C-alpha cells in the first residue's frame, strides 16, 4: 500500500460548443416565456402615456 496521494483525475473540460448550446437553450426559454406572457395578455394595467397637449401642426 502506497502512502503517496493519488493524482486527482480532472473531469474533461467542457468545450465552447457546450457553452453555446446552454446559452441557446436559455435564450430559447426566455423567448418562449416572453411570447407566452404577451399572448396571455401581459400586465393587467397597461401603462398610459401622458397626452400631448401641444397642438399638432398637421391638424391646424
N, C-alpha and C positions, 0 to 999 in steps of 0.2 A: 504494500500500500504506500503510495507516494504522498509526501506532505506538501508537495508543490500545488498551488491553486490551479485549477483548470482554467484555461483561457475561455473567456466569455465568447459565446458564438452570437454575433450580432444578427438580427433579422435582416433580410435583404432590404436594401433601401428602395423606397417606392420611387418610381420614375416620374418624369414630367407628364406622361400620358395619364397616369392615375390621378394626378392633381387636376388635370384638365377635365377628366371625367367627373370628378367630385364637384368641381366648380360648375360644370354644365348641368349636373343634377340639381344643385342648389338654385341656379338661375331658373331652371325649368319649374321647380317647385314654387319659387317666388312669383313667376309669371302666372302659373295656374291659380295661385291664391289671389292674386290681384284680379284676374279675369273673373273668378267666382265672386269676389267682393263686388265688382262692378255689375255683374249680371244679376246678383241678388238685389241690388238696389243701393248699395253704398250706405252712406250715413243717413240717419233719419231726418236730420235738419240740415238741408244744404246751406252753404254759406251764401248769404245775399250780399252782392256788391252794392256800394252806395250809388244812388242815382247821380247822373251827371247833370248839374243844374245849369251849366253853360248852354246857351242856345247854339244849335248846330248851324253852320253857315250854309249847308246844303238844304236845310229846311226853311231858311229865312226868306 
